[in-house]
Amino acid sequence: MKRTKYALLGIAVALTVVVVVSCGKQSPTATKELEVACFKGGYGIDFFEQAAREYEKAHPGVKIKVWGNPRVWEQLRPRFIAGNPPDLTYPGWGMDHWALVYEGQVIPLDEYLDSPPYGKTEGRWRDTFEPSLLELCQYQGKTYMLPYFFSMLGWWYNKDMFEKNGWKPPRTWSELLALCEKIKAKGIAPITYQGIYPAYAVSGFLIPWVISAGGIEAFDNAQNLVPGAWKSPAFLKAAQMMDELRRRGYFQEGANGMDHTGAQMEFLSGRAAMIPCGTWLHSEMRNVMPKDFRMGFFLPPVLDEGKGDPTAVGIGIEPWMVPTKGKNRELAIDFYKYMTSLEKAKQFVEQKGTLMSIRGSDQANFPEHLKEPVEVFRRAKTVWSVEYRQWYPRLGKEVEDATAALLAGNITPEQFVERLERAAEATRQDKNIPKHTDTRGQAR
C-alpha cells in the first residue's frame, strides 16, 4: 500500500513538472509572427516582402508581415508612444531617429553585431558592414541603428551635351568657372538646383566647399558645435563661392523656386548642364527620363589650393532599428541578418540600382548610371555625412533657410555665417538638447 502511495505521488509530481514546463516554454510548432514596418520611398517595399517570403520558406512556423507607405512615420509615432511598436522598422526620413534613441525606444545592437552573420557559426555580423556607415548609427559608443542602402552626394552632368561640345567635368574651382562661362555662352544654364529644398544646396555646394577650404576638421568642428566653427574662414569661403556663382549668373534663373523634380526635369530636358543630387536621381526620375538620356557623376569641384581631401565624398543613410518594446526581438534580428547577407545585398543593388552598406556588394552588376559613383566611392579616402540635421533639427532648419537666402542674394556671405553661428550658439546653450560630440568625418 505504501509502495502504491509513493508511486501515485511520483506520477503526480511528474505531471506537475510537465505542466510547469509546458506553461513556461512555447510549443515548437507554434507560429512566430514578425511585424516589419517600412518607409515606402523610391525603392518600394517589394524587395523586403520577397525576402520575407524566402525567410518564411526556410523557417517553417514563422510568419512575417511587411507593410509600409510614403508617410509611415505618421503611423509609427503613436504606436511608439502607446508601447506597441512593430518588431522591426525602417521609419523613413520623417522620423526623428535620435529622439527614439534618447527616449530608450530602440535597443542598442552591439551584442548582436558581435554575433555571427546570418547562416554562419563564426565571424562578426559587424564586420560585414562598411565601417564608415555603421559609425553613423552610434551614440555614446553604442550602435542603435543599422544601415541598409546608402546614397552618395555629388554633381550630375549631361554626358551627350558635354561630349558634343568637347567639355570635361570640372575638377577644380577655376575649371568650373571657365566651363560655366562656355555653357552660358551657349544659352544653357550651367547649374540648376532644387531651391525649394535647400538641403540639396547645403550638401551639393556648402559642405563640400567647407571641407575643401578647411579640411574635414572644419566640418567636424561645426557638427560638434565648437564655438566659432560655423563662422570659420572655411564657411565664409564656401559662402563666397556660392555667392560668386550667383553673381556671375551661372545658376539657372528661377532655380530658387523649383522643387526637386522640377529642377531635375530642367536638367533632363537639357536646359541646365549640371545639377547637385544624390545617387537616387535615376530611380526618382526614370519614369520621365528621355529615352537614351545619359548622365555622368562627379564630385563637386574643389578649390585649386584647397586644404581638404579632394576624394572626400558625402553619403547618407536611412536606418533601420529594433524597437525596445517589439515582441520578437531575436526573430527581428535574424531576419535583418538575412536581408543583409551578401547574396541579398547584391540582389538589392541589381534590382534597385543603388549602393549597399554591405562589404563586397560593390562586386554586383551595377547599372550604367552607378558605375561612376561606385568608382568615386572606391577611391574616396574620406567620407562625410550631414548629421547635425538629425541631431539638431532646429539648427538644420536655420542652415537651410540661410542657404536659401544666400542663393537668392538676400544676405551677404558675412551675414550668412553670422546667422549660422547664432543658430549654433542657441543649440550649444540649450541644455535640454542632447549633444553629439563624435568625430564623423571618417578616414577610410
Order of alpha helices (4+ residues) and beta strands (2+ residues): alpha-beta-alpha-beta-alpha-beta-alpha-alpha-alpha-beta-beta-beta-alpha-alpha-beta-alpha-alpha-alpha-alpha-beta-alpha-beta-beta-alpha-alpha-beta-alpha-beta-alpha-alpha-alpha-beta
